[in-house]
Amino acid sequence: MTQQDPEIGKSVVAAGIRTNYLEAGQGAPLILLHGSGPGVTAWANWRLAIPEFARHRRVLAPDIAGFGYTERKADARYDLEYWIDHIVGFIDALDIERADLSVTPSAAL
């Protein structure tokens, strides 16, 4: 029996990009955004914090466009505008009206 990779969570199309994200807990949404360094993913940056936050919140941690298991578009220009559009698309795709955001201290977003 093979265990599923814990970095692969749910999937949604956000701003036209197939987006991998982790979700845990219930309550008011908290979106966790990782930084933009080599090898970063939602899991790599937030795996220890997600269970703690999920005790009181609905935690959503996407792999931002260009990182992790989220689709990479060949013609994309990975810059601040692209990443913002992606995160706004993510929020819209999940029909979230209001959420808190948290970023890793080294996040370049």
KOLGU-551341 format. One line per 10 residues: number of its first residue (from 1); their letters; for each residue x, y, z of C-alpha. Coordinates in Angstrom, 2 decimals, always signed. Layout:
<fizas>
NUM = A = X/Y/Z; ...
</fizas>
This chain:
<fizas>
1 = MTQQDPEIGK = +0.00/+0.00/+0.00; +1.42/+3.40/-0.98; +0.92/+6.46/+1.11; -0.18/+9.59/-0.75; +2.33/+12.43/-0.90; +1.29/+14.85/+1.88; +2.22/+17.82/-0.35; -0.61/+16.96/-2.72; -3.95/+18.12/-1.39; -7.06/+19.28/-3.16
11 = SVVAAGIRTN = -7.20/+20.87/-6.58; -9.11/+23.83/-8.01; -8.78/+25.94/-11.15; -7.84/+29.45/-10.01; -7.39/+32.19/-12.63; -7.10/+29.45/-15.25; -4.36/+27.59/-13.33; -4.87/+24.09/-11.88; -3.94/+24.82/-8.26; -2.85/+22.37/-5.58
21 = YLEAGQGAPL = -3.81/+23.37/-2.05; -3.97/+21.98/+1.44; -7.08/+22.40/+3.56; -7.75/+21.62/+7.19; -10.10/+22.68/+9.97; -13.33/+24.62/+10.10; -14.34/+28.17/+10.84; -13.25/+31.52/+9.48; -10.87/+31.11/+6.50; -7.14/+31.66/+6.96
31 = ILLHGSGPGV = -5.07/+31.58/+3.77; -1.38/+30.77/+4.21; +0.95/+31.99/+1.46; +4.46/+30.63/+1.06; +7.50/+32.57/-0.12; +9.17/+32.39/-3.50; +12.52/+30.75/-2.82; +13.82/+27.57/-4.46; +11.79/+24.48/-3.60; +9.10/+26.20/-1.56
41 = TAWANWRLAI = +5.61/+24.75/-1.35; +2.65/+25.20/+0.94; +3.59/+21.93/+2.65; +7.28/+22.81/+3.04; +6.52/+26.18/+4.61; +3.37/+25.49/+6.62; +3.22/+21.76/+7.50; +3.93/+22.37/+11.20; +1.61/+25.36/+11.55; -1.42/+24.01/+9.68
51 = PEFARHRRVL = -2.57/+21.60/+12.43; -2.30/+24.33/+15.06; -4.20/+26.93/+13.04; -6.77/+24.29/+12.03; -7.79/+23.85/+15.66; -9.78/+27.10/+15.33; -9.84/+28.06/+11.63; -10.45/+26.77/+8.12; -6.87/+26.76/+6.85; -6.13/+26.94/+3.11
61 = APDIAGFGYT = -2.54/+26.78/+1.88; -2.10/+26.90/-1.91; +1.01/+26.16/-3.91; +1.32/+29.54/-5.60; +1.63/+29.63/-9.41; +5.06/+28.38/-10.45; +5.67/+26.38/-7.28; +5.00/+22.93/-5.91; +2.25/+20.89/-7.51; +0.36/+23.81/-9.04
71 = ERKADARYDL = +0.26/+23.88/-12.82; +3.08/+25.76/-14.54; +2.08/+27.61/-17.71; +4.88/+27.76/-20.30; +3.93/+31.26/-21.43; +3.46/+32.73/-17.94; +5.45/+35.65/-16.64; +5.90/+34.84/-12.97; +5.84/+38.23/-11.30; +3.96/+39.99/-8.52
81 = EYWIDHIVGF = +0.96/+40.81/-10.71; +0.65/+37.19/-11.88; +0.86/+35.86/-8.32; -1.71/+38.36/-7.03; -4.11/+37.47/-9.87; -3.61/+33.80/-9.03; -4.37/+34.25/-5.32; -7.43/+36.42/-6.05; -8.55/+33.69/-8.48; -7.99/+31.08/-5.77
91 = IDALDIERAD = -10.16/+33.01/-3.31; -12.85/+33.47/-5.96; -12.74/+29.80/-7.05; -13.43/+28.72/-3.47; -16.19/+31.34/-3.14; -14.56/+32.91/-0.09; -16.04/+36.30/+0.72; -13.62/+37.23/+3.48; -10.39/+35.69/+4.77; -7.29/+36.49/+6.74
101 = LSVTPSAAL = -3.95/+36.07/+4.98; -0.62/+35.10/+6.45; +2.71/+34.91/+4.64; +5.99/+33.29/+5.58; +8.48/+35.90/+6.82; +10.57/+35.45/+3.67; +7.59/+35.69/+1.29; +8.29/+37.88/-1.71; +4.63/+38.33/-2.53
</fizas>
